[in-house]
Amino acid sequence: MSQTHTIYHTLVNGGDDMNNRKSGAIAMPSVTYAMKAQKLLTSKGYTCDIQRISGSLTKSCTYNIYVNEDADIVKKILLDNHILIDGMES
């Protein structure tokens, strides 16, 4: 499966490993940052899924990532690598 197809599959279907995630949702400011986070975390051996979130509570589409690791560890990895995040949910 190509990287583009994998990202599309993850965005549309929520990924294959959503039930195995450890972290809560980590909100990303854009799909670009979500994809950067996914690339970084995957390179470090983590499973990272992206899910598009839209609704009346948000001004625009938000993208959440879910990772098979503790959310505090994930947040530190992202911030140490200058990848912006919007916040975290349980």
C-alpha positions in Angstrom: 0.0 0.0 0.0 1.5 3.4 -0.9 2.0 6.1 1.7 -0.7 8.3 0.1 -3.2 5.4 0.1 -2.3 4.6 3.7 -2.9 8.1 4.8 -6.2 8.3 2.9 -7.2 4.9 4.4 -6.4 6.2 7.9 -8.3 9.4 7.4 -11.4 7.8 5.9 -11.5 4.5 7.9 -9.9 5.5 11.2 -7.0 3.1 10.6 -6.7 -0.6 11.4 -5.3 -0.3 14.9 -7.8 2.1 16.5 -8.8 -0.4 19.2 -5.2 -0.9 20.3 -4.5 2.8 21.1 -3.3 3.9 24.5 -3.4 7.7 24.2 -6.5 9.9 24.2 -7.2 12.0 21.2 -4.5 14.6 20.5 -6.0 17.5 18.5 -3.9 18.8 15.7 -4.2 22.3 14.2 -4.3 20.9 10.6 -4.1 17.8 8.5 -0.5 18.8 7.6 0.6 18.7 11.3 -1.3 15.5 11.8 0.6 13.9 8.9 3.9 15.3 10.2 3.1 13.8 13.6 2.2 10.5 12.1 5.4 10.4 10.0 7.6 11.2 13.1 5.8 8.8 15.4 5.8 6.0 12.9 9.6 6.5 12.4 10.0 6.0 16.1 8.0 2.7 16.0 4.6 3.9 17.2 1.3 3.2 15.6 -0.4 6.5 14.8 -3.9 6.9 13.3 -5.5 10.1 12.1 -9.2 10.8 12.3 -11.0 13.9 10.8 -13.3 15.5 13.3 -15.9 18.1 12.2 -19.0 19.4 13.9 -20.8 22.4 15.2 -18.4 22.9 18.1 -15.4 23.5 15.8 -14.9 26.4 13.5 -13.4 24.1 10.9 -12.3 20.5 10.5 -10.0 19.3 13.2 -7.7 16.3 13.0 -7.0 14.0 15.9 -4.2 11.5 16.2 -4.4 8.4 18.3 -1.1 6.6 19.3 -0.3 3.3 21.0 1.6 5.1 23.7 0.9 7.3 26.8 -0.4 10.7 25.7 2.1 12.6 27.8 5.0 10.8 26.1 3.5 11.5 22.7 3.0 15.2 23.5 6.6 15.5 24.6 7.9 13.8 21.4 5.8 16.2 19.2 6.7 19.3 21.1 10.4 18.4 21.2 10.2 18.1 17.4 8.4 21.4 16.9 5.1 19.8 15.8 2.2 22.0 17.0 -0.7 20.4 18.8 -4.1 22.0 19.8 -4.8 19.9 22.9 -5.6 16.5 24.3 -8.8 14.7 25.2 -9.2 11.6 27.3 
